[in-house]
Amino acid sequence: MLAEQGLWDGSVAWTCRPAMLGQFYFSDPIVAHNYVLFHREHMDFDWEKLEDLENYRLGLTQDYNYGKEFEEAVASGAISADKTTSDETNFRKLAAGRIDLFPMEQAVGMEMLRRLELEDRISFHARPLQSDYLYLILSRRLPESEQFLRQFNEGLDELRESGRLEELLANSLPYLPASYLIVEDEKSRCTE
């Protein structure tokens, strides 16, 4: 909101939302971003399509975007979901058996589980629920945003080409798979 109003220059890390293109410039993609389904360690769980999730209780975090198809399945009642305001609460509910599945970004989820000391009780299914990219957004209300966007994208290219981006991410997000650094230009631009 502060960036939209031009009180802040921008915000990081956002998935592409075409409805926001009128208010923000989106940078080149920084990294890939995959939501996976976390579940209790010894739960026998496999899935291929959304219909396979209909018999499970899912925990969701308020105001997160889980993808259009998934959101429609929740809205129609095809998928049973319980929303809360906290990822931590969802992981605690998952560990306690109050929900069966919790979609979250893989690397962030693994780090949170480590901090909560739940990494030996909760695992995840490798099939992504949603795949996207993360971007810097800059306010269109500020005249310098276009210049900042060019500078950011140039710096990002330099970091990627030198291997420094991979090093920074490996140090800060050790659970981030190397495949998250692969950014395909044509599919990864945030456009309408």
N, C-alpha and C positions, 0 to 999 in steps of 0.2 A: 504494500500500500504506500509506504514512504517513497519507494522508487517510482511507483506509478505517478505519484504527485510531484515528482521532481525534487523532493527533499533529500533523497539519496541518489547517487549515481546509478545504482543497480543492485543486483542480487545474484548470488550463485547458489546453488546448482539446481537448475530447473529443467524439467522435461519439456519437449516442444508442445506448446498449446497454441494452435493457430488463432484462437480467439484473443490471445494476448499480443499478436503481432501489431495491432494498432497502437498499443501503448509502449511496446518494447522492441529494441533490436536484439536479436539472438546471435550470439557468437558462433564461431565454428564449434562443432561438437568437441567437448573436452575428453570424455570417456563414454564407453557404453554403460548401460545401466539395466540390470536384469533383476526383476522381482522373482523370487523362488518361493515355494511353499515349505515353510518350516513345519516340522511335526515332531512328536516325541520319538526318541531314539529307537525304541524297539517296536514302534507301530509298523505294521505291515501296510505300506502305502505305495501306490503307484497310480499314475494318471496319464492320460493322453489328450483328452478334450474336456471342456468345461462340464459337460454332462456327468463326467466321472466324479465330480465334486459334490453332487447333489445330496449325498448321504452323510456329509461331514458338516460339522459346526466350524465356521471360520470366524476368526477374530480379525477385525479391520481397524485401522487407525483413522479417526475422523480427519477429513479434508485431504486425504491422500488420493491420488489418481491411480487406479489399478487397471486402467484400460477400458475402452468403451464396451467391448463384448462382456467383460466380467461385470462391470457396473450395471449393464442391462440385465444380466442374469440375477444379480442381487436385487435390483429394483423389482423384477417380476416375481421374486420369491422362489425362483428355481434353485438358488443357492442360499442356504441359511447363514446369515452373518450377524455378528454382534459387534457394534462399533464402540470404541472407547477413544479417549484422547491421548493415549500413551502407548508407545511401542513396548516399553518396559512392562506395563500392565498386561499387554497381550502375551508377552513371553512368560510372565508369571502364571497367567491363566492357562497357557498351553502346558506348562510343566505340571500344573495341578490337575490337568484333565478337564478343565471347564470348557475348553475349545479343542478342536482336533488339528486345525491348520491355521497358520498365520503367514500371509504373504508379506515379504519384506525384501529389500535389496540385500543380496547375499553377503557382501563384505561387511556392510554396516551391521547386519544381523549377527554375523559371527563375532564381531568385536563386542557387540552388546551382550551376547551370551557369555563371552569371556568375563566381562565386567560383572555380570550378574551371577557368575559361577554356575552357569547352567549348561555349559558347552558339552558336558558328558551326558546330559539328559535330553538334549534336543538336537535334531539333525535337520537336513533339508533334502528335498527332491531336486535333482539337477535340471529337470525340464523347466525352462523359464515360463512363468505365468504371463509376463510382459517383458518385452525387450524394447529399449529406447536408448536415447543418449542424453547426457547432461550438458547444459549450456550456461554461460554467463548471460544475464539479461541486463540491458542498459536502457534507461528511460529515454523515450523519444522527446520528452519535454525539455531536455537539456541539449543545447547546441553542440557541446563538445563530445557528446556520446558517440557520434560517428567516428570522430578521430580516435577516441578511446577504444572503440571496437576494432578499428584497423590495427592499432598498436597491440591490443590483446591478441588478436588472431595471428599477427606476425610473431609475437613472443611465444605463443602456443606452438606454432610451426617449428620454431627454433628448438624449443624444449623437446618436442616429439622427435625431430630429426637427430638431435644430439644424444638421445637416450636418457636425458635428465628427467623428463616427465615420468618415464617408467621407474626410475630410481626414487623420485619423490613419492610416487604412489606406493611403491613397494615398502618404503619406510613408514608411511603414515597409515596405509591400509594393507597389512600383510596378507589378509585373506582375499584380496582382490585378484581374480584370475588374470593372467596375462592377456587373455582374449578381450578383456575390457578395454585394452588400449588400441585395439584394431578399430579404426573408424573408416567407414566406407563413404566417400564423398557424396555420391549421388543419393544414397538412402538417408544420409545423416543430416542434411541441411534442414533447418526449420523453416518451412515455407507453407503457404496455404495449400 
